[in-house]
């Protein structure tokens, strides 16, 4: 059973461009969470999704950020018009239907030039 | 509001010495508690978790943690540290509906030969 997969692992964007981060949860997992980790800081919750539904997006900035988890395919975290402050590691986690534990992917390191 | 505090930002121990990493949480009900480890450039790996029952839980890699309700703590311990344990350790609290996890800011462990 493959773990949580994220791609790309590293992403470089110039200010004003769009960043698309993808997350494939573990097989059988129907819940996806996105977190952001700034340098020298812990993980901050951004959004929690189930298939085709956003359950909790209280940690996600209101502008420029969006997330989806379609019926088919990976979950996508999209950042429009990136700014230097968006540079961070973005982690995806998934959990099975009974919730409980979250399993993390390796992260996507975004660098905005 | 829920919060997780890891008071030690950096800890250095000698190889073979014992280790205790502190974690305190603030949450109105009995929380679900987790410890994760993150190696440089990697994602988070689950070390152990506490949901209910025995307050001393065993995890992988020889780690254990004890839940103390009276102190709102969930400290991580290892009797003899190995050089490969050098990493960053995160304590996390899962709230009842599992909409999100709250993470501490992490403790970086350095192991001296």
Interface residues (C-beta under 8 A of the other chain):
Chain A: X4 X6 X31 X33 X35 X41 X42 X43 X44 X45 X48 X55 X56 X58 X59 X91 X93 X95 X99 X100 X101 X102 X103 X104 X105 X106 X107 X109
Chain B: X6 X32 X34 X36 X41 X42 X43 X44 X45 X46 X49 X51 X90 X94 X98 X99 X100 X101 X102 X103 X104 X105 X106
